[in-house]
Amino acid sequence: MSAPRSRPVRTLDELFARVAAGRYGPDPAGERVSTAFRTIQAVRHAERSGGYRNEVLSLRLGAAVGSCAAEPGTLPADTIDDCVGASVAELLAHPLTPVRIAALDAYLMRCRPHAAEHGARPHPLPAGTSLEKSRARAHAVVELLPVERPATVLVVGVVNSLLERLRALGLRCVPCDLKGGTTEWGEPIRRDANAELAYCDAILASGMTLGNGTFEPLRAHAASTGKPLVMFAQTGSAVLPLFLGAGVSAVCAEPYPFFWLDGGPGIVHRYGEGAS
């Protein structure tokens, strides 16, 4: 059973207001970020024909690290200088959305770490190559879909291992990503997730949607229709569990360090329907 929760958060603005009011912990004006760093990654798995890049801004608050991905090359070089030594309150009002989300995530990671009392269930990832670990994470995410498998799944934030797992289960996938392009199997990747919502039975979405402003329409659609919305979250891993019951049905939360940084065993934290 999940731990009891207060009324679910319904919008990011509401969550920012709750944090500012001290609903989850100390006054953010008195909490200062000690370390800021960017993680830039390029990957091309041996068994895959294409590759991709990631760029993630991470902020350390005490022992906690919060993160938000950004499109590679979009964060100014001096962003980390803006963050070091700044208060959480200041960073929650920063003009760059990735900074605001990373600061929110760091604060919530400190005040509401992934633990049983907050509804988290740890799920191990085995050691292995980056592709092996990617596939293991894909299994952990897809298991959060309802037992009565949906016919069509909209995947927002294309991860080929997720598409591969859904295909293996016989589910139709509609891949969507702002970058467009094609999948490993030559399928066109849609750019506008909102245009596909009416034609899907369930949604798998990346936490990156928090940083690029596309999360709220997905949450609102799921809340109004009852469709499952499963979030896989390196961005905002401590943020998204607070939306459970308000459109989000489950979260696979993966705080820093991410599976692609190390070949050893790892862990993700699962919340909501199907988490065990």
Helices and strands as residue ranges (DSSP letters): H 12-20, G 28-30, E 35-43, E 52-61, E 64-70, H 79-83, H 88-92, H 97-111, G 116-118, E 121-125, H 130-142, E 152-156, H 160-168, E 172-176, G 193-199, E 202-206, H 208-212, H 215-225, E 229-233, G 240-243, E 250-253, G 259-261, E 266-272
